[in-house]
């Protein structure tokens, strides 16, 4: 599950660099770092919820 989310967000970041997505807060190509921060946060949350 965590890898799938990371891959989806990585693809979204690449697409955003090619052509901005136009979502609120993601209007410019320079806003790709926001997707990276979201991806990092999601991976940390998933890793924290995983049982050992």
PDB file of N, H, CA, C and O in Angstrom:
ATOM      1  N   UNK A   1       0.832  -1.199   0.000  1.00  0.00           N
ATOM      2  CA  UNK A   1       0.000   0.000   0.000  1.00  0.00           C
ATOM      3  C   UNK A   1       0.869   1.253   0.000  1.00  0.00           C
ATOM      4  O   UNK A   1       0.610   2.190  -0.755  1.00  0.00           O
ATOM      5  N   UNK A   2       1.887   1.271   0.835  1.00  0.00           N
ATOM      6  H   UNK A   2       2.097   0.509   1.448  1.00  0.00           H
ATOM      7  CA  UNK A   2       2.757   2.437   0.928  1.00  0.00           C
ATOM      8  C   UNK A   2       3.505   2.702  -0.360  1.00  0.00           C
ATOM      9  O   UNK A   2       3.688   3.854  -0.754  1.00  0.00           O
ATOM     10  N   UNK A   3       3.941   1.632  -1.022  1.00  0.00           N
ATOM     11  H   UNK A   3       3.792   0.696  -0.702  1.00  0.00           H
ATOM     12  CA  UNK A   3       4.675   1.802  -2.279  1.00  0.00           C
ATOM     13  C   UNK A   3       3.746   2.324  -3.367  1.00  0.00           C
ATOM     14  O   UNK A   3       4.148   3.144  -4.193  1.00  0.00           O
ATOM     15  N   UNK A   4       2.517   1.854  -3.367  1.00  0.00           N
ATOM     16  H   UNK A   4       2.190   1.188  -2.696  1.00  0.00           H
ATOM     17  CA  UNK A   4       1.560   2.311  -4.374  1.00  0.00           C
ATOM     18  C   UNK A   4       1.282   3.803  -4.219  1.00  0.00           C
ATOM     19  O   UNK A   4       1.224   4.527  -5.213  1.00  0.00           O
ATOM     20  N   UNK A   5       1.113   4.264  -3.001  1.00  0.00           N
ATOM     21  H   UNK A   5       1.161   3.676  -2.193  1.00  0.00           H
ATOM     22  CA  UNK A   5       0.870   5.689  -2.744  1.00  0.00           C
ATOM     23  C   UNK A   5       2.084   6.503  -3.164  1.00  0.00           C
ATOM     24  O   UNK A   5       1.944   7.565  -3.770  1.00  0.00           O
ATOM     25  N   UNK A   6       3.276   6.007  -2.846  1.00  0.00           N
ATOM     26  H   UNK A   6       3.390   5.144  -2.355  1.00  0.00           H
ATOM     27  CA  UNK A   6       4.492   6.719  -3.220  1.00  0.00           C
ATOM     28  C   UNK A   6       4.634   6.812  -4.733  1.00  0.00           C
ATOM     29  O   UNK A   6       5.042   7.849  -5.255  1.00  0.00           O
ATOM     30  N   UNK A   7       4.301   5.740  -5.439  1.00  0.00           N
ATOM     31  H   UNK A   7       3.969   4.898  -5.016  1.00  0.00           H
ATOM     32  CA  UNK A   7       4.401   5.745  -6.902  1.00  0.00           C
ATOM     33  C   UNK A   7       3.381   6.711  -7.500  1.00  0.00           C
ATOM     34  O   UNK A   7       3.707   7.463  -8.419  1.00  0.00           O
ATOM     35  N   UNK A   8       2.175   6.698  -6.997  1.00  0.00           N
ATOM     36  H   UNK A   8       1.911   6.087  -6.251  1.00  0.00           H
ATOM     37  CA  UNK A   8       1.133   7.597  -7.518  1.00  0.00           C
ATOM     38  C   UNK A   8       1.535   9.056  -7.302  1.00  0.00           C
ATOM     39  O   UNK A   8       1.375   9.885  -8.198  1.00  0.00           O
ATOM     40  N   UNK A   9       2.051   9.368  -6.129  1.00  0.00           N
ATOM     41  H   UNK A   9       2.181   8.695  -5.401  1.00  0.00           H
ATOM     42  CA  UNK A   9       2.452  10.751  -5.862  1.00  0.00           C
ATOM     43  C   UNK A   9       3.690  11.140  -6.668  1.00  0.00           C
ATOM     44  O   UNK A   9       3.820  12.296  -7.071  1.00  0.00           O
ATOM     45  N   UNK A  10       4.597  10.200  -6.909  1.00  0.00           N
ATOM     46  H   UNK A  10       4.492   9.261  -6.581  1.00  0.00           H
ATOM     47  CA  UNK A  10       5.765  10.488  -7.744  1.00  0.00           C
ATOM     48  C   UNK A  10       5.339  10.775  -9.179  1.00  0.00           C
ATOM     49  O   UNK A  10       5.868  11.686  -9.815  1.00  0.00           O
ATOM     50  N   UNK A  11       4.384  10.002  -9.691  1.00  0.00           N
ATOM     51  H   UNK A  11       3.954   9.262  -9.174  1.00  0.00           H
ATOM     52  CA  UNK A  11       3.873  10.242 -11.040  1.00  0.00           C
ATOM     53  C   UNK A  11       3.172  11.598 -11.098  1.00  0.00           C
ATOM     54  O   UNK A  11       3.314  12.329 -12.079  1.00  0.00           O
ATOM     55  N   UNK A  12       2.419  11.934 -10.057  1.00  0.00           N
ATOM     56  H   UNK A  12       2.303  11.341  -9.261  1.00  0.00           H
ATOM     57  CA  UNK A  12       1.749  13.239 -10.017  1.00  0.00           C
ATOM     58  C   UNK A  12       2.771  14.371 -10.028  1.00  0.00           C
ATOM     59  O   UNK A  12       2.544  15.405 -10.656  1.00  0.00           O
ATOM     60  N   UNK A  13       3.882  14.185  -9.346  1.00  0.00           N
ATOM     61  H   UNK A  13       4.067  13.345  -8.836  1.00  0.00           H
ATOM     62  CA  UNK A  13       4.913  15.215  -9.312  1.00  0.00           C
ATOM     63  C   UNK A  13       5.559  15.370 -10.692  1.00  0.00           C
ATOM     64  O   UNK A  13       5.822  16.492 -11.126  1.00  0.00           O
ATOM     65  N   UNK A  14       5.815  14.267 -11.377  1.00  0.00           N
ATOM     66  H   UNK A  14       5.602  13.355 -11.024  1.00  0.00           H
ATOM     67  CA  UNK A  14       6.405  14.330 -12.712  1.00  0.00           C
ATOM     68  C   UNK A  14       5.447  14.998 -13.691  1.00  0.00           C
ATOM     69  O   UNK A  14       5.852  15.847 -14.484  1.00  0.00           O
ATOM     70  N   UNK A  15       4.174  14.610 -13.631  1.00  0.00           N
ATOM     71  H   UNK A  15       3.845  13.920 -12.987  1.00  0.00           H
ATOM     72  CA  UNK A  15       3.164  15.220 -14.505  1.00  0.00           C
ATOM     73  C   UNK A  15       3.065  16.706 -14.218  1.00  0.00           C
ATOM     74  O   UNK A  15       2.932  17.509 -15.142  1.00  0.00           O
ATOM     75  N   UNK A  16       3.128  17.082 -12.951  1.00  0.00           N
ATOM     76  H   UNK A  16       3.236  16.430 -12.200  1.00  0.00           H
ATOM     77  CA  UNK A  16       3.020  18.488 -12.578  1.00  0.00           C
ATOM     78  C   UNK A  16       4.202  19.293 -13.106  1.00  0.00           C
ATOM     79  O   UNK A  16       4.046  20.461 -13.465  1.00  0.00           O
ATOM     80  N   UNK A  17       5.376  18.680 -13.156  1.00  0.00           N
ATOM     81  H   UNK A  17       5.502  17.732 -12.865  1.00  0.00           H
ATOM     82  CA  UNK A  17       6.537  19.386 -13.704  1.00  0.00           C
ATOM     83  C   UNK A  17       6.385  19.608 -15.216  1.00  0.00           C
ATOM     84  O   UNK A  17       6.850  20.617 -15.747  1.00  0.00           O
ATOM     85  N   UNK A  18       5.741  18.675 -15.893  1.00  0.00           N
ATOM     86  H   UNK A  18       5.363  17.856 -15.462  1.00  0.00           H
ATOM     87  CA  UNK A  18       5.530  18.818 -17.332  1.00  0.00           C
ATOM     88  C   UNK A  18       4.439  19.849 -17.612  1.00  0.00           C
ATOM     89  O   UNK A  18       4.618  20.772 -18.407  1.00  0.00           O
ATOM     90  N   UNK A  19       3.310  19.667 -16.938  1.00  0.00           N
ATOM     91  H   UNK A  19       3.165  18.918 -16.292  1.00  0.00           H
ATOM     92  CA  UNK A  19       2.190  20.594 -17.097  1.00  0.00           C
ATOM     93  C   UNK A  19       1.495  20.733 -15.749  1.00  0.00           C
ATOM     94  O   UNK A  19       0.983  19.746 -15.222  1.00  0.00           O
ATOM     95  N   UNK A  20       1.464  21.936 -15.179  1.00  0.00           N
ATOM     96  H   UNK A  20       1.880  22.739 -15.608  1.00  0.00           H
ATOM     97  CA  UNK A  20       0.848  22.128 -13.859  1.00  0.00           C
ATOM     98  C   UNK A  20      -0.583  21.594 -13.806  1.00  0.00           C
ATOM     99  O   UNK A  20      -1.346  21.711 -14.765  1.00  0.00           O
ATOM    100  N   UNK A  21      -0.922  21.004 -12.659  1.00  0.00           N
ATOM    101  H   UNK A  21      -0.302  20.908 -11.881  1.00  0.00           H
ATOM    102  CA  UNK A  21      -2.217  20.347 -12.493  1.00  0.00           C
ATOM    103  C   UNK A  21      -3.377  21.330 -12.379  1.00  0.00           C
ATOM    104  O   UNK A  21      -4.508  20.988 -12.723  1.00  0.00           O
ATOM    105  N   UNK A  22      -3.117  22.530 -11.909  1.00  0.00           N
ATOM    106  H   UNK A  22      -2.198  22.808 -11.630  1.00  0.00           H
ATOM    107  CA  UNK A  22      -4.161  23.535 -11.822  1.00  0.00           C
ATOM    108  C   UNK A  22      -5.021  23.433 -10.575  1.00  0.00           C
ATOM    109  O   UNK A  22      -6.018  24.143 -10.449  1.00  0.00           O
ATOM    110  N   UNK A  23      -4.648  22.561  -9.656  1.00  0.00           N
ATOM    111  H   UNK A  23      -3.838  21.983  -9.759  1.00  0.00           H
ATOM    112  CA  UNK A  23      -5.395  22.449  -8.402  1.00  0.00           C
ATOM    113  C   UNK A  23      -5.045  23.628  -7.497  1.00  0.00           C
ATOM    114  O   UNK A  23      -3.997  24.250  -7.673  1.00  0.00           O
ATOM    115  N   UNK A  24      -5.906  23.942  -6.534  1.00  0.00           N
ATOM    116  H   UNK A  24      -6.757  23.437  -6.390  1.00  0.00           H
ATOM    117  CA  UNK A  24      -5.579  25.035  -5.616  1.00  0.00           C
ATOM    118  C   UNK A  24      -4.233  24.783  -4.927  1.00  0.00           C
ATOM    119  O   UNK A  24      -4.021  23.737  -4.314  1.00  0.00           O
ATOM    120  N   UNK A  25      -3.351  25.741  -5.037  1.00  0.00           N
ATOM    121  H   UNK A  25      -3.523  26.591  -5.535  1.00  0.00           H
ATOM    122  CA  UNK A  25      -2.021  25.617  -4.455  1.00  0.00           C
ATOM    123  C   UNK A  25      -1.017  24.954  -5.376  1.00  0.00           C
ATOM    124  O   UNK A  25       0.165  24.873  -5.040  1.00  0.00           O
ATOM    125  N   UNK A  26      -1.460  24.478  -6.532  1.00  0.00           N
ATOM    126  H   UNK A  26      -2.420  24.544  -6.805  1.00  0.00           H
ATOM    127  CA  UNK A  26      -0.565  23.819  -7.485  1.00  0.00           C
ATOM    128  C   UNK A  26      -0.726  24.438  -8.873  1.00  0.00           C
ATOM    129  O   UNK A  26      -0.965  23.733  -9.854  1.00  0.00           O
ATOM    130  N   UNK A  27      -0.595  25.734  -8.942  1.00  0.00           N
ATOM    131  H   UNK A  27      -0.400  26.306  -8.145  1.00  0.00           H
ATOM    132  CA  UNK A  27      -0.816  26.448 -10.208  1.00  0.00           C
ATOM    133  C   UNK A  27       0.470  26.581 -11.035  1.00  0.00           C
ATOM    134  O   UNK A  27       0.409  26.697 -12.259  1.00  0.00           O
ATOM    135  N   UNK A  28       1.647  26.563 -10.362  1.00  0.00           N
ATOM    136  H   UNK A  28       1.696  26.468  -9.367  1.00  0.00           H
ATOM    137  CA  UNK A  28       2.909  26.773 -11.070  1.00  0.00           C
ATOM    138  C   UNK A  28       3.767  25.517 -11.002  1.00  0.00           C
ATOM    139  O   UNK A  28       3.588  24.680 -10.117  1.00  0.00           O
ATOM    140  N   UNK A  29       4.696  25.393 -11.940  1.00  0.00           N
ATOM    141  H   UNK A  29       4.841  26.073 -12.658  1.00  0.00           H
ATOM    142  CA  UNK A  29       5.609  24.252 -11.938  1.00  0.00           C
ATOM    143  C   UNK A  29       6.466  24.226 -10.688  1.00  0.00           C
ATOM    144  O   UNK A  29       6.871  23.156 -10.234  1.00  0.00           O
ATOM    145  N   UNK A  30       6.744  25.383 -10.132  1.00  0.00           N
ATOM    146  H   UNK A  30       6.415  26.252 -10.501  1.00  0.00           H
ATOM    147  CA  UNK A  30       7.583  25.469  -8.935  1.00  0.00           C
ATOM    148  C   UNK A  30       6.906  24.885  -7.707  1.00  0.00           C
ATOM    149  O   UNK A  30       7.556  24.711  -6.677  1.00  0.00           O
ATOM    150  N   UNK A  31       5.628  24.582  -7.789  1.00  0.00           N
ATOM    151  H   UNK A  31       5.100  24.723  -8.627  1.00  0.00           H
ATOM    152  CA  UNK A  31       4.889  24.043  -6.648  1.00  0.00           C
ATOM    153  C   UNK A  31       5.003  22.530  -6.526  1.00  0.00           C
ATOM    154  O   UNK A  31       4.313  21.937  -5.697  1.00  0.00           O
ATOM    155  N   UNK A  32       5.850  21.884  -7.323  1.00  0.00           N
ATOM    156  H   UNK A  32       6.411  22.365  -7.997  1.00  0.00           H
ATOM    157  CA  UNK A  32       6.007  20.428  -7.264  1.00  0.00           C
ATOM    158  C   UNK A  32       6.545  19.981  -5.911  1.00  0.00           C
ATOM    159  O   UNK A  32       6.306  18.845  -5.502  1.00  0.00           O
ATOM    160  N   UNK A  33       7.269  20.852  -5.206  1.00  0.00           N
ATOM    161  H   UNK A  33       7.463  21.775  -5.538  1.00  0.00           H
ATOM    162  CA  UNK A  33       7.791  20.486  -3.897  1.00  0.00           C
ATOM    163  C   UNK A  33       6.660  20.204  -2.909  1.00  0.00           C
ATOM    164  O   UNK A  33       6.851  19.444  -1.960  1.00  0.00           O
ATOM    165  N   UNK A  34       5.497  20.800  -3.113  1.00  0.00           N
ATOM    166  H   UNK A  34       5.342  21.418  -3.884  1.00  0.00           H
ATOM    167  CA  UNK A  34       4.367  20.561  -2.210  1.00  0.00           C
ATOM    168  C   UNK A  34       3.892  19.115  -2.324  1.00  0.00           C
ATOM    169  O   UNK A  34       3.496  18.506  -1.330  1.00  0.00           O
ATOM    170  N   UNK A  35       3.932  18.568  -3.536  1.00  0.00           N
ATOM    171  H   UNK A  35       4.253  19.063  -4.344  1.00  0.00           H
ATOM    172  CA  UNK A  35       3.561  17.165  -3.731  1.00  0.00           C
ATOM    173  C   UNK A  35       4.598  16.271  -3.048  1.00  0.00           C
ATOM    174  O   UNK A  35       4.247  15.246  -2.464  1.00  0.00           O
ATOM    175  N   UNK A  36       5.873  16.657  -3.120  1.00  0.00           N
ATOM    176  H   UNK A  36       6.159  17.489  -3.595  1.00  0.00           H
ATOM    177  CA  UNK A  36       6.931  15.878  -2.477  1.00  0.00           C
ATOM    178  C   UNK A  36       6.755  15.866  -0.957  1.00  0.00           C
ATOM    179  O   UNK A  36       6.946  14.828  -0.323  1.00  0.00           O
ATOM    180  N   UNK A  37       6.398  16.988  -0.378  1.00  0.00           N
ATOM    181  H   UNK A  37       6.243  17.832  -0.893  1.00  0.00           H
ATOM    182  CA  UNK A  37       6.166  17.054   1.073  1.00  0.00           C
ATOM    183  C   UNK A  37       4.963  16.201   1.451  1.00  0.00           C
ATOM    184  O   UNK A  37       4.994  15.507   2.467  1.00  0.00           O
ATOM    185  N   UNK A  38       3.909  16.242   0.652  1.00  0.00           N
ATOM    186  H   UNK A  38       3.883  16.806  -0.174  1.00  0.00           H
ATOM    187  CA  UNK A  38       2.732  15.414   0.895  1.00  0.00           C
ATOM    188  C   UNK A  38       3.091  13.933   0.809  1.00  0.00           C
ATOM    189  O   UNK A  38       2.658  13.136   1.640  1.00  0.00           O
ATOM    190  N   UNK A  39       3.878  13.570  -0.192  1.00  0.00           N
ATOM    191  H   UNK A  39       4.230  14.218  -0.868  1.00  0.00           H
ATOM    192  CA  UNK A  39       4.291  12.168  -0.355  1.00  0.00           C
ATOM    193  C   UNK A  39       5.100  11.708   0.853  1.00  0.00           C
ATOM    194  O   UNK A  39       4.891  10.603   1.354  1.00  0.00           O
ATOM    195  N   UNK A  40       6.011  12.535   1.317  1.00  0.00           N
ATOM    196  H   UNK A  40       6.181  13.433   0.910  1.00  0.00           H
ATOM    197  CA  UNK A  40       6.830  12.195   2.489  1.00  0.00           C
ATOM    198  C   UNK A  40       5.946  11.999   3.717  1.00  0.00           C
ATOM    199  O   UNK A  40       6.129  11.042   4.470  1.00  0.00           O
ATOM    200  N   UNK A  41       4.995  12.899   3.919  1.00  0.00           N
ATOM    201  H   UNK A  41       4.847  13.676   3.308  1.00  0.00           H
ATOM    202  CA  UNK A  41       4.106  12.798   5.074  1.00  0.00           C
ATOM    203  C   UNK A  41       3.246  11.538   5.009  1.00  0.00           C
ATOM    204  O   UNK A  41       3.046  10.870   6.024  1.00  0.00           O
ATOM    205  N   UNK A  42       2.741  11.214   3.831  1.00  0.00           N
ATOM    206  H   UNK A  42       2.903  11.757   3.007  1.00  0.00           H
ATOM    207  CA  UNK A  42       1.898  10.031   3.681  1.00  0.00           C
ATOM    208  C   UNK A  42       2.703   8.760   3.947  1.00  0.00           C
ATOM    209  O   UNK A  42       2.218   7.846   4.614  1.00  0.00           O
ATOM    210  N   UNK A  43       3.918   8.699   3.435  1.00  0.00           N
ATOM    211  H   UNK A  43       4.313   9.441   2.893  1.00  0.00           H
ATOM    212  CA  UNK A  43       4.760   7.518   3.656  1.00  0.00           C
ATOM    213  C   UNK A  43       5.089   7.373   5.138  1.00  0.00           C
ATOM    214  O   UNK A  43       5.100   6.252   5.648  1.00  0.00           O
ATOM    215  N   UNK A  44       5.354   8.457   5.837  1.00  0.00           N
ATOM    216  H   UNK A  44       5.345   9.367   5.423  1.00  0.00           H
ATOM    217  CA  UNK A  44       5.644   8.412   7.274  1.00  0.00           C
ATOM    218  C   UNK A  44       4.422   7.921   8.042  1.00  0.00           C
ATOM    219  O   UNK A  44       4.560   7.102   8.951  1.00  0.00           O
ATOM    220  N   UNK A  45       3.235   8.402   7.699  1.00  0.00           N
ATOM    221  H   UNK A  45       3.123   9.067   6.961  1.00  0.00           H
ATOM    222  CA  UNK A  45       2.013   7.976   8.381  1.00  0.00           C
ATOM    223  C   UNK A  45       1.759   6.482   8.131  1.00  0.00           C
ATOM    224  O   UNK A  45       1.423   5.747   9.059  1.00  0.00           O
ATOM    225  N   UNK A  46       1.915   6.043   6.903  1.00  0.00           N
ATOM    226  H   UNK A  46       2.188   6.640   6.149  1.00  0.00           H
ATOM    227  CA  UNK A  46       1.697   4.624   6.585  1.00  0.00           C
ATOM    228  C   UNK A  46       2.708   3.762   7.325  1.00  0.00           C
ATOM    229  O   UNK A  46       2.355   2.709   7.854  1.00  0.00           O
ATOM    230  N   UNK A  47       3.957   4.198   7.365  1.00  0.00           N
ATOM    231  H   UNK A  47       4.244   5.053   6.934  1.00  0.00           H
ATOM    232  CA  UNK A  47       4.982   3.432   8.080  1.00  0.00           C
ATOM    233  C   UNK A  47       4.678   3.367   9.577  1.00  0.00           C
ATOM    234  O   UNK A  47       4.949   2.355  10.224  1.00  0.00           O
ATOM    235  N   UNK A  48       4.120   4.439  10.124  1.00  0.00           N
ATOM    236  H   UNK A  48       3.900   5.261   9.598  1.00  0.00           H
ATOM    237  CA  UNK A  48       3.767   4.450  11.538  1.00  0.00           C
ATOM    238  C   UNK A  48       2.580   3.577  11.870  1.00  0.00           C
ATOM    239  O   UNK A  48       2.482   3.073  12.989  1.00  0.00           O
ATOM    240  N   UNK A  49       1.680   3.385  10.931  1.00  0.00           N
ATOM    241  H   UNK A  49       1.760   3.795  10.022  1.00  0.00           H
ATOM    242  CA  UNK A  49       0.490   2.573  11.164  1.00  0.00           C
ATOM    243  C   UNK A  49       0.720   1.097  10.904  1.00  0.00           C
ATOM    244  O   UNK A  49      -0.098   0.268  11.303  1.00  0.00           O
ATOM    245  N   UNK A  50       1.813   0.752  10.246  1.00  0.00           N
ATOM    246  H   UNK A  50       2.478   1.425   9.922  1.00  0.00           H
ATOM    247  CA  UNK A  50       2.087  -0.646   9.924  1.00  0.00           C
ATOM    248  C   UNK A  50       2.440  -1.426  11.173  1.00  0.00           C
ATOM    249  O   UNK A  50       3.204  -0.947  12.011  1.00  0.00           O
ATOM    250  N   UNK A  51       1.887  -2.633  11.307  1.00  0.00           N
ATOM    251  H   UNK A  51       1.266  -3.022  10.627  1.00  0.00           H
ATOM    252  CA  UNK A  51       2.278  -3.460  12.446  1.00  0.00           C
ATOM    253  C   UNK A  51       3.669  -4.040  12.225  1.00  0.00           C
ATOM    254  O   UNK A  51       4.105  -4.238  11.090  1.00  0.00           O
ATOM    255  N   UNK A  52       4.344  -4.304  13.311  1.00  0.00           N
ATOM    256  H   UNK A  52       3.991  -4.144  14.232  1.00  0.00           H
ATOM    257  CA  UNK A  52       5.714  -4.865  13.214  1.00  0.00           C
ATOM    258  C   UNK A  52       5.680  -6.335  12.992  1.00  0.00           C
ATOM    259  O   UNK A  52       6.731  -6.968  12.887  1.00  0.00           O
TER     260      UNK A  52
END
